[in-house]
């Protein structure tokens, strides 16, 4: 009988020890799950690898920094660049136990996801959503972003179009939160005539690129402002080329990525495109360290919003570490004051927005992608 009791005590002791280790009583790392909404499918799927590569760099650094205290885990969900799909993926991430969701990229996807995340008490930090509608979303203070509103990018686009000699631009824009907000803001800030303004649904099969191109030709427009994503933007540019349009085409951050060429059947149609995208901050140790780590990890050249993705994850993690058992929304607001990241120094305002540091003005010479100019609110256009 004594041997049986002793054996039982041994089993109980082993079980308690395992429980204590698992709960961190005797040390060990606490697992922290961070969700990432990435557009793995949909009209900007070619940009997803850059976002995810940047996310892996951030998680690797966090685990090296907090070894023994925290083990960070990145769980990726497909936003599809779509509000409904993003909401479903956000719920899946929440069910998996994430403390915060980084994303989404597309503005409509972010708005769809926050409608699920905010009621669940899970904050979101977007790395690429630029629609002005983000500022006024019904999010109970749970939505943040590390990129500026398109209300500012529209002003930069006006300066770029003027410098390119545009006098009668056409505005072709997607009828979603991103495209409509940017198109309307450009038209409102443009001092001259907009020769035509046409909205279209960017869903595959819902628009006719040739018809959109014909509206530019029929309007006698000398230039095109294209508020698009990659798949639809390439189709429209190829249609314009096929119909003999020789004017300047100017786009925004939805197509300001070296990977945009992957959407073309005829890559010659991309040559000459000028496109703006939020500018990384001034040179800093955070920026250079990220760029070196990203390159070493095999990150794609010319990819958009990689520094912002990295910053959103690192900022969220810093907030979690600073107040692990407290209110994460409050912790994000405190952490997001003069936060020095790879994409700049960020301070969240009352709407969870940041001012940004201006815009890069990028271009395709043939299929070669570069960003030789910048635009800032105080200095206008300048050489980068």
C-alpha positions as CSV (number, residue, x, y, z in Angstrom):
1,X,0.0,0.0,0.0
2,X,2.8,2.4,0.9
3,X,4.4,1.9,-2.5
4,X,1.1,2.6,-4.3
5,X,0.6,5.8,-2.2
6,X,4.2,6.9,-2.9
7,X,3.7,6.3,-6.6
8,X,0.5,8.4,-6.5
9,X,2.4,11.2,-4.8
10,X,5.1,11.1,-7.4
11,X,2.6,11.3,-10.2
12,X,0.9,14.3,-8.5
13,X,4.2,16.0,-8.0
14,X,5.2,15.5,-11.6
15,X,1.8,16.9,-12.7
16,X,2.1,19.9,-10.5
17,X,5.6,20.6,-11.6
18,X,4.5,20.5,-15.3
19,X,1.6,22.8,-14.5
20,X,3.9,25.2,-12.7
21,X,6.4,25.3,-15.6
22,X,3.6,25.8,-18.1
23,X,2.1,28.7,-16.2
24,X,5.5,30.3,-15.8
25,X,5.8,29.8,-12.0
26,X,9.3,28.5,-12.4
27,X,10.1,30.8,-15.3
28,X,9.7,30.3,-19.0
29,X,8.4,32.4,-21.8
30,X,4.8,33.7,-22.2
31,X,3.5,33.1,-25.7
32,X,2.1,36.2,-27.3
33,X,0.2,35.8,-30.5
34,X,0.0,38.7,-33.0
35,X,-2.3,38.5,-36.0
36,X,-1.4,39.8,-39.5
37,X,-4.0,40.4,-42.1
38,X,-2.2,40.0,-45.5
39,X,-3.8,40.3,-49.0
40,X,-2.7,36.8,-50.0
41,X,-5.5,36.7,-52.6
42,X,-7.2,39.5,-54.5
43,X,-6.0,42.5,-56.6
44,X,-2.8,43.2,-54.6
45,X,-1.8,39.6,-53.8
46,X,1.7,40.2,-55.4
47,X,2.5,42.6,-52.5
48,X,1.7,40.1,-49.8
49,X,5.1,38.4,-49.7
50,X,6.8,41.8,-48.9
51,X,4.4,42.4,-46.0
52,X,4.9,38.9,-44.6
53,X,8.7,39.0,-45.0
54,X,8.8,42.2,-43.0
55,X,6.6,40.6,-40.4
56,X,8.9,37.6,-40.0
57,X,11.9,40.0,-39.5
58,X,9.9,41.8,-36.7
59,X,9.0,38.6,-35.0
60,X,12.5,37.2,-35.2
61,X,13.9,40.4,-33.6
62,X,11.3,40.4,-30.9
63,X,12.1,36.8,-29.9
64,X,15.8,37.6,-29.8
65,X,15.2,40.7,-27.6
66,X,12.7,39.0,-25.2
67,X,14.2,35.6,-25.1
68,X,13.2,33.9,-21.8
69,X,10.3,36.4,-21.1
70,X,8.1,36.3,-24.2
71,X,7.7,34.1,-27.3
72,X,6.1,36.0,-30.0
73,X,4.1,34.2,-32.7
74,X,2.8,35.7,-35.9
75,X,-0.5,34.2,-37.2
76,X,-1.3,35.3,-40.8
77,X,-4.8,35.6,-42.1
78,X,-5.8,36.3,-45.7
79,X,-7.8,39.6,-46.0
80,X,-8.4,39.0,-49.8
81,X,-8.4,42.9,-50.0
82,X,-12.1,42.5,-49.2
83,X,-14.2,43.7,-46.2
84,X,-16.2,40.5,-45.9
85,X,-13.3,38.1,-46.1
86,X,-11.2,40.3,-43.8
87,X,-13.9,40.2,-41.2
88,X,-14.0,36.4,-41.4
89,X,-10.2,36.2,-41.1
90,X,-10.2,38.6,-38.2
91,X,-12.6,36.4,-36.3
92,X,-10.4,33.4,-37.0
93,X,-7.4,35.3,-35.6
94,X,-9.4,36.4,-32.6
95,X,-10.5,32.8,-32.0
96,X,-6.8,31.7,-32.1
97,X,-6.0,34.1,-29.2
98,X,-4.2,37.0,-30.8
99,X,-3.8,40.1,-28.6
100,X,-3.7,42.5,-31.5
101,X,-4.2,42.4,-35.3
102,X,-1.8,44.1,-37.6
103,X,-3.5,45.2,-40.8
104,X,-5.1,45.1,-43.1
105,X,-3.5,46.6,-46.2
106,X,-6.6,47.6,-48.2
107,X,-8.8,50.1,-46.5
108,X,-12.1,48.3,-47.1
109,X,-10.5,45.2,-45.6
110,X,-9.5,47.1,-42.5
111,X,-12.9,48.6,-42.1
112,X,-14.5,45.1,-42.4
113,X,-12.1,43.6,-39.9
114,X,-12.4,46.3,-37.2
115,X,-16.2,45.8,-37.2
116,X,-15.4,42.4,-35.7
117,X,-12.2,43.2,-33.8
118,X,-13.4,46.3,-31.8
119,X,-16.4,44.6,-30.2
120,X,-14.1,41.7,-29.3
121,X,-11.8,44.2,-27.6
122,X,-8.9,43.4,-30.0
123,X,-7.1,46.5,-31.3
124,X,-5.8,46.8,-34.9
125,X,-2.8,48.7,-36.3
126,X,-2.9,49.0,-40.1
127,X,0.3,49.2,-42.0
128,X,-1.1,50.4,-45.3
129,X,-4.8,51.6,-45.2
130,X,-4.9,55.2,-46.3
131,X,-8.6,56.0,-46.8
132,X,-9.9,59.1,-45.0
133,X,-12.8,56.9,-43.8
134,X,-10.4,55.1,-41.4
135,X,-10.2,58.3,-39.3
136,X,-13.9,58.3,-38.6
137,X,-14.6,54.6,-38.4
138,X,-16.8,53.4,-35.6
139,X,-14.0,51.5,-33.7
140,X,-14.3,52.6,-30.1
141,X,-10.7,53.8,-30.2
142,X,-9.4,50.4,-31.3
143,X,-8.1,51.3,-34.8
144,X,-4.7,52.8,-35.4
145,X,-2.5,53.2,-38.5
146,X,1.1,54.1,-39.2
147,X,0.4,55.6,-42.6
148,X,-1.1,59.0,-43.3
149,X,-4.6,59.7,-44.7
150,X,-5.1,60.0,-48.4
151,X,-6.5,63.5,-47.7
152,X,-2.7,64.4,-47.7
153,X,-1.7,62.1,-50.6
154,X,-4.3,63.8,-52.9
155,X,-2.4,67.1,-52.4
156,X,0.9,65.4,-53.3
157,X,-0.7,64.0,-56.4
158,X,-1.9,67.5,-57.5
159,X,1.7,68.7,-57.2
160,X,3.0,65.7,-59.2
161,X,0.4,66.1,-61.9
162,X,1.1,69.9,-62.2
163,X,4.8,69.3,-62.4
164,X,4.2,66.7,-65.2
165,X,2.4,69.3,-67.2
166,X,-1.1,67.9,-66.8
167,X,-3.9,70.4,-67.6
168,X,-6.9,68.2,-68.4
169,X,-6.6,65.0,-66.3
170,X,-9.0,62.1,-66.3
171,X,-9.6,60.6,-62.9
172,X,-10.3,56.8,-63.0
173,X,-11.0,55.5,-59.5
174,X,-12.2,52.4,-57.8
175,X,-15.6,52.8,-56.1
176,X,-14.3,51.5,-52.8
177,X,-13.1,53.3,-49.6
178,X,-9.6,53.7,-50.9
179,X,-10.2,54.7,-54.6
180,X,-13.3,56.9,-54.1
181,X,-11.7,58.8,-51.2
182,X,-8.5,59.5,-53.1
183,X,-10.3,60.3,-56.4
184,X,-12.7,62.7,-54.7
185,X,-9.9,64.4,-52.8
186,X,-7.8,64.8,-55.9
187,X,-10.6,66.4,-57.8
188,X,-11.4,68.7,-54.9
189,X,-7.8,69.9,-54.8
190,X,-7.2,70.2,-58.5
191,X,-7.5,73.9,-59.5
192,X,-8.1,73.3,-63.2
193,X,-10.5,71.2,-65.2
194,X,-10.9,67.5,-64.7
195,X,-11.9,66.3,-68.2
196,X,-13.6,63.1,-67.0
197,X,-14.1,61.3,-63.6
198,X,-15.2,57.7,-63.8
199,X,-15.6,55.2,-61.0
200,X,-15.5,51.4,-61.4
201,X,-15.9,48.3,-59.3
202,X,-12.4,46.7,-59.2
203,X,-13.7,43.1,-58.7
204,X,-12.6,40.8,-61.5
205,X,-15.3,40.8,-64.2
206,X,-17.0,43.9,-62.9
207,X,-15.2,46.5,-65.0
208,X,-14.3,46.9,-68.7
209,X,-10.8,48.2,-69.0
210,X,-11.3,49.1,-72.7
211,X,-14.4,51.1,-71.9
212,X,-12.6,53.0,-69.2
213,X,-9.7,53.7,-71.6
214,X,-12.2,54.9,-74.2
215,X,-13.7,57.4,-71.8
216,X,-10.2,59.0,-71.6
217,X,-9.8,59.1,-75.3
218,X,-13.3,60.5,-75.9
219,X,-12.8,63.2,-73.3
220,X,-9.7,64.5,-75.0
221,X,-7.8,64.1,-71.7
222,X,-4.0,64.8,-71.7
223,X,-3.3,62.7,-68.6
224,X,-4.8,60.1,-66.3
225,X,-4.9,59.9,-62.5
226,X,-5.4,56.2,-61.8
227,X,-6.6,55.3,-58.3
228,X,-6.4,51.6,-58.6
229,X,-4.9,48.3,-57.3
230,X,-2.5,46.2,-59.3
231,X,-4.7,43.9,-61.3
232,X,-7.2,46.5,-62.5
233,X,-4.5,49.2,-62.9
234,X,-2.5,47.0,-65.2
235,X,-5.5,46.1,-67.3
236,X,-6.5,49.8,-67.7
237,X,-2.9,50.9,-68.6
238,X,-2.7,48.1,-71.2
239,X,-6.0,49.2,-72.7
240,X,-4.9,52.9,-72.8
241,X,-1.7,51.8,-74.6
242,X,-3.7,49.7,-77.1
243,X,-5.9,52.6,-77.9
244,X,-2.9,54.9,-78.6
245,X,-3.0,57.1,-75.5
246,X,0.3,58.8,-75.1
247,X,-0.4,61.1,-72.2
248,X,1.0,60.9,-68.7
249,X,-0.4,58.3,-66.3
250,X,0.0,59.0,-62.6
251,X,-1.0,56.7,-59.8
252,X,-1.0,56.4,-56.1
253,X,0.3,53.8,-53.6
254,X,-1.9,51.0,-54.9
255,X,0.5,50.6,-57.8
256,X,3.7,52.2,-56.4
257,X,5.6,48.9,-56.1
258,X,8.2,47.1,-58.2
259,X,6.0,44.0,-58.2
260,X,3.3,45.9,-60.1
261,X,4.9,44.7,-63.3
262,X,3.8,41.1,-62.4
263,X,0.2,42.1,-63.3
264,X,0.9,43.0,-66.9
265,X,0.6,40.8,-70.0
266,X,2.5,43.5,-71.9
267,X,5.0,45.1,-69.5
268,X,5.9,47.8,-72.0
269,X,2.6,49.5,-71.0
270,X,4.0,50.3,-67.5
271,X,6.8,52.5,-68.8
272,X,6.5,56.1,-67.9
273,X,4.1,55.6,-65.0
274,X,4.6,58.0,-62.0
275,X,3.2,56.9,-58.7
276,X,3.3,58.2,-55.1
277,X,3.6,56.3,-51.9
278,X,4.2,57.3,-48.2
279,X,7.8,58.2,-47.7
280,X,10.0,56.4,-45.2
281,X,11.3,58.6,-42.4
282,X,14.7,60.2,-42.4
283,X,17.8,57.9,-42.1
284,X,18.0,56.4,-38.7
285,X,19.4,53.4,-36.9
286,X,15.9,51.8,-36.9
287,X,15.5,52.3,-40.6
288,X,19.0,51.0,-41.6
289,X,18.7,48.0,-39.2
290,X,15.4,47.0,-40.7
291,X,16.5,47.4,-44.3
292,X,19.7,45.3,-43.6
293,X,17.7,42.6,-41.8
294,X,15.0,42.6,-44.5
295,X,17.6,42.3,-47.3
296,X,19.4,39.5,-45.4
297,X,16.1,37.6,-45.1
298,X,15.6,37.8,-48.9
299,X,12.9,40.4,-48.8
300,X,11.7,41.6,-52.2
301,X,13.3,44.7,-53.7
302,X,11.0,47.8,-54.2
303,X,8.3,46.4,-52.1
304,X,5.8,48.8,-50.6
305,X,4.9,49.2,-46.9
306,X,7.5,46.8,-45.6
307,X,8.9,49.3,-43.0
308,X,5.3,50.1,-42.0
309,X,4.4,46.4,-41.5
310,X,7.6,45.9,-39.4
311,X,6.8,49.1,-37.3
312,X,3.2,48.1,-36.7
313,X,4.2,44.7,-35.3
314,X,7.1,46.1,-33.2
315,X,5.0,48.9,-31.9
316,X,2.1,46.6,-31.0
317,X,4.6,44.2,-29.2
318,X,6.1,47.1,-27.3
319,X,2.7,48.1,-26.1
320,X,1.9,44.6,-24.9
321,X,5.2,44.3,-23.1
322,X,4.8,47.7,-21.4
323,X,1.4,46.8,-19.9
324,X,0.9,43.0,-20.3
325,X,-2.2,42.8,-18.0
326,X,-3.6,46.3,-18.6
327,X,-5.6,48.0,-21.3
328,X,-3.9,47.5,-24.6
329,X,-5.7,50.4,-26.3
330,X,-4.3,52.7,-23.6
331,X,-0.9,51.1,-24.0
332,X,-0.9,51.6,-27.7
333,X,-1.7,55.3,-27.3
334,X,1.2,55.7,-24.8
335,X,3.7,53.7,-26.9
336,X,2.6,55.6,-30.0
337,X,4.1,58.9,-28.9
338,X,7.2,59.8,-30.9
339,X,7.7,56.1,-31.6
340,X,11.0,55.9,-33.7
341,X,10.5,53.2,-36.3
342,X,11.8,52.1,-39.6
343,X,9.2,54.0,-41.5
344,X,9.5,57.2,-39.5
345,X,8.7,58.6,-36.1
346,X,5.0,58.1,-35.3
347,X,2.6,59.7,-32.9
348,X,-1.0,58.7,-32.8
349,X,-3.6,61.4,-32.7
350,X,-7.1,61.1,-31.1
351,X,-8.3,59.2,-34.2
352,X,-5.3,56.8,-34.2
353,X,-3.8,58.6,-37.2
354,X,-0.2,59.7,-37.9
355,X,1.0,62.7,-39.9
356,X,3.6,60.8,-41.9
357,X,6.7,62.3,-43.5
358,X,5.5,63.1,-47.0
359,X,5.6,60.9,-50.1
360,X,8.0,59.3,-52.4
361,X,7.5,60.0,-56.1
362,X,8.3,56.8,-57.9
363,X,8.5,55.9,-61.6
364,X,8.9,53.1,-64.1
365,X,11.5,53.6,-66.8
366,X,10.7,50.6,-68.9
367,X,10.3,48.0,-66.1
368,X,12.9,49.6,-63.9
369,X,11.4,51.0,-60.7
370,X,12.9,53.9,-58.7
371,X,11.8,56.7,-56.4
372,X,13.9,59.7,-57.4
373,X,11.8,62.5,-55.9
374,X,9.8,63.2,-52.7
375,X,7.0,65.5,-51.8
376,X,6.5,67.1,-48.3
377,X,3.9,69.5,-47.1
378,X,6.4,72.2,-46.2
379,X,8.8,71.9,-49.2
380,X,6.7,70.5,-52.0
381,X,8.6,68.4,-54.7
382,X,12.3,67.8,-54.3
383,X,15.0,65.4,-55.4
384,X,15.2,62.4,-53.1
